[in-house]
Amino acid sequence: MEENKPLSEQEYGGDQIQVLEGLEAVRKRPGMYIGSTGPRGLHHLVYEIVDNAIDETMAGFCTDISVDILPGNVIRVEDNGRGIPVGIQHKTGLPAVTVVFTILHAGGKFGGGGYKVSGGLHGVGASVVNALSTELEVWVKHDGKLHYQKFHRGVPEEDLKVVGPCEGTGTIVQFKADEEIFEEVEYDYDTLLSRLREQAFLNAGVRVRVSDQRDGENPLSETLHYVGGIRSFVEYLHKKKGLDCIHPDIIYLSGQKGDTTAEIAMQYNDSYNEVILSFANDIHTTDGGTHEMGFKSALTRVFNEYGKKAGILKDGDKNLSGEDVREGLTVVISVKLTEAQFEGQTKARLGNTEVRSLVESMVYDKLMVYFEENPAVVKAVFDKALTASRAREAARKARELTRRKTALESASLPGKLADCADTDNVHTELYIVEGDSAGGSAKMGRDSSFQAILPLWGKMLNVEKARVDRVYGNDKLMPIVLALGCGIGEDFDISKVRYGKIIIMADADVDGSHIRTLLLTFFFRYMRPLIEDGRVYLAQPPLYKIFKGKKVYYAYTDKERDQYMATLEGKWEISRYKGLGEMNPKQLWETTMNPENRTVLKVEMDDAARADEIFTILMGDKVAPRREFIEKNARYVKNLDI
């Protein structure tokens, strides 16, 4: 049968494009298909088209992909794959390429023999991009002929036609996102570059060229080509963060069972944080899944069994925990399989049970052999794991001591906390306020029915440079832990959090920025679900008070100040707030705390890997990566005090 032939011998023509249903409601409800009509959804259009080219790469037919941002924020994607089929798809009577761009759930990924492994399993990509573009053009190189078709908001303007001869094969898609649909059509080059770099790492040898040609005088371009694949990925992550590795070579493991393959690259560094990036068919599974579970289980088992066998763990010693053996580990897990089962439309978690057994047995067998053959690596990684275990035990004792202490006290909440009357953990708010002076104003100015105030003073522990045992008992951080009531680290339970919003309120100066960053680092490392659940916010106090007599305006930016001064008549005075403590309770309520007037910024974490990288660079020990980051991003700073 056709489906049993090797992929290279299978036909890829019009009838391999399978039609499931028509294109409906995409323009009316775009969020259902691309997540949002903001920046995330806009960039998702590019990923959908690029993913089709990557599918050709995974099938073994594409070696070069180009992605260009053209003037006017037009996107052009070109690949040298087989080219979308141009023959007639007999179920519709239309050319297959027309079907792909006009009918939802049409593509070569539904068992028609076009692809064995594919990321675009839902098959909505090309048609959705077309529906949400004012104009889309496609060129297909096939059988020495260049085919062309143009669409307007998803509707063909003309039939597919041959416009000339060509050499080779491939597809070119050029589109302009519809400004009637999206909040703003403005692509971020670095966002696209990061995603495309990821794809280049996951497909060893593919060459991805990225360019930004919007500024004709200063175009940007980069070629991404990594022969080392995911090994190069781990190396890149460590170099980018400026981390020192505790063993020289990257450990690489791979295995296969039937059509399913798995590969893992891992290396330990001198930090205290683990980074696990997992992928299934090149899709980043941000919520993990069976491949991650298999890896974690096997890794812990190998450490404990090998440790006992080699005499590193003595009789009577406690087993190393998963947290112990993963401290300072950077690992990339990539699996590719025919029928990937993702949980949810977002494809954030892999559900295939057979993948767990493949990864688990592969890691156990091959890592055991690797440990036998590399005693120097064994010494380095076990020393780190044992130190982590001792720190974890110290943290456990400190945690128990903290629990006993608070149980004996008259109240288990920190003494400086001014709690609110409401106990509802959805509508209540905790303001973490810098300094006793500002804390006093906040306490007097708040609405005590739902707003709680916790003043902090002085600089706090930088958890990027400390293990968890140093967090317990820390006089700056423990009041936050006790006030929130949901624990930290492995004990964290978001259902027990006492407040719906946690709002960091610090001065609009360099010290305030430092305190915000330290707090965000703490939340990111030890209470990350608070950020993921959208509960962490930054208060935005005004920078200026503009007044004349009893008339007062507040400006939150230099631009807003200038707009006021340009429109106000007469002589008005301006004062620059140096800190929250300069505001009286009424002013603080009106400008920064009143839900009807205030501006608060929600802390979001779209990309955990990028966030992890930034926190490591900015808060870690290494100076050079921090200086490089600041020099590169200084041009984006709008107000240094904010």
Secondary structure, 3 states (H helix, E strand, C coil): CHHHCCHHHCCCCHHHCEECCCCCCCCCCCHHHHCCCCHHHHHHHHHHHHHHHHHHHHCCCCCEEEEEEECCCEEEEEECCCCCCCCEECCCCEEHHHHHHHCCCEECCCCCCCCCCCCCCCCCHHHHHHHCEEEEEEEEEECCEEEEEEEECCEECCCCEEEEECCCCEEEEEEEECCCCCCCCCCCHHHHHHHHHHHHHHCCCCEEEEEECCCCCCCEEEEEECCCCHHHHHHHHHHHHCCCECCCCCEEEEEEECCEEEEEEEEEECCCCCEEEEEECCEECCCCEHHHHHHHHHHHHHHHHHHHHCCCCCCCCCCCCHHHHHCCEEEEEEEECCCCCECCCCCCCECCHHHHHHHHHHHHHHHHHHHHHCHHHHHHHHHHHHHHHHHHHHHHHHHHHHHHHHHHCCCCCCCCCECCCCCCCCCCEEEEEECHHHHHHHHHHCCCCCEEEEEECCCCCCHHHCCHHHCCCCCCCHHHHHHHCCCCHHHCCHHHCCCCEEEEECCCCHHHHHHHHHHHHHHHHHCHHHHHCCCEEEECCCCEEEEECCEEEEECCHHHHHHHHHHCCCCCEEEECCCHHHCCHHHHHHHHHCCCCCCEEECCCCCHHHHHHHHHHHHCCCHHHHHHHHHHHHHHCCCCCC
